[in-house]
Every structure is written in C-alpha cells, then in structure tokens.
Amino acid sequence: MKPKTKATLYNFIGFAILYFIFRFAIDSFIELNRYVLAFGAAILATIFAPKFSPLKTEKEEKIMMKWIFIKEIKEL
C-alpha cells in the first residue's frame, strides 16, 4: 500500500473514532437537534484528530504525524 493511501486511511480512522466519541458524549449531556449535534461533533473531531501526511525524502517516502497534543512531528 502506498504511503499516500495509508495516510488518507489513518486520517479517516482518526477522525471517525473521535467523531463517534464526541457525538455520543455530547448527546448524553446535551439535548440537541441531530444536525447540530453531527455538525458540532465533526468540528471537534476535525480539530482534535491527528493529521497524517506522506513526506518524500531522497531515499523513500515516509508518513509523518502531527497532533495538537504533541509538539513535535512524529515519523511512523
């Protein structure tokens, strides 16, 4: 699998997990319209999800991760 495909898959998985966590957590505490709830959970998941991107070097292509809770950029 190419690093670009892996990075896209990791971005989706990270977003989806956080989206469902935020959606059910907000729904258990606050009674909101389902569209507002989904939109709010999507915004929070977009902010807090880790970002993965492929990086081309001279020798190979690597996947790098940046996250709001970690200062440095990590290599996978």
C-alpha positions as CSV (number, residue, x, y, z in Angstrom):
1,M,0.0,0.0,0.0
2,K,1.4,3.4,-0.9
3,P,2.2,5.9,1.9
4,K,-0.4,8.4,0.5
5,T,-3.1,5.8,0.7
6,K,-2.0,4.8,4.3
7,A,-2.0,8.5,5.4
8,T,-5.5,9.0,4.0
9,L,-6.8,5.9,5.7
10,Y,-5.2,6.9,9.0
11,N,-6.7,10.4,8.8
12,F,-10.2,8.8,8.2
13,I,-9.8,6.3,11.1
14,G,-8.6,9.0,13.5
15,F,-11.5,11.3,12.5
16,A,-14.1,8.6,12.6
17,I,-13.1,7.4,16.1
18,L,-13.1,10.9,17.6
19,Y,-16.4,11.8,15.7
20,F,-18.3,9.0,17.3
21,I,-16.8,9.6,20.7
22,F,-17.8,13.3,20.6
23,R,-21.2,12.6,19.1
24,F,-22.2,10.2,21.8
25,A,-20.6,12.2,24.6
26,I,-22.3,15.4,23.6
27,D,-25.6,13.6,23.1
28,S,-25.5,12.1,26.5
29,F,-25.1,15.5,28.2
30,I,-27.0,18.0,26.0
31,E,-30.2,17.5,24.0
32,L,-29.6,19.0,20.6
33,N,-31.0,18.7,17.1
34,R,-29.4,15.8,15.3
35,Y,-27.9,18.0,12.6
36,V,-26.4,20.4,15.1
37,L,-25.1,17.5,17.1
38,A,-23.5,15.9,14.0
39,F,-22.0,19.3,12.8
40,G,-20.5,20.0,16.3
41,A,-19.0,16.6,16.6
42,A,-17.5,16.9,13.1
43,I,-15.9,20.2,14.0
44,L,-14.5,18.9,17.3
45,A,-13.2,15.8,15.6
46,T,-11.5,17.8,12.9
47,I,-9.7,20.0,15.5
48,F,-8.6,17.1,17.8
49,A,-7.8,14.4,15.2
50,P,-4.2,13.7,14.4
51,K,-3.0,14.7,10.9
52,F,-1.1,12.3,8.8
53,S,0.8,13.2,5.6
54,P,3.3,11.4,3.3
55,L,6.7,13.0,3.0
56,K,9.1,12.3,0.1
57,T,12.8,12.1,1.0
58,E,15.7,11.3,-1.2
59,K,15.6,7.5,-0.4
60,E,12.0,6.7,0.4
61,E,8.5,8.1,1.2
62,K,7.6,8.3,4.9
63,I,4.4,9.0,6.8
64,M,4.5,11.9,9.3
65,M,2.0,12.6,12.1
66,K,1.2,15.9,13.7
67,W,-1.2,16.2,16.6
68,I,-2.4,19.0,18.8
69,F,-1.3,17.3,22.0
70,I,2.3,16.5,20.8
71,K,4.6,19.4,20.0
72,E,7.0,17.6,17.6
73,I,6.2,15.9,14.3
74,K,6.5,12.1,14.6
75,E,7.5,9.6,11.9
76,L,5.6,6.4,11.6
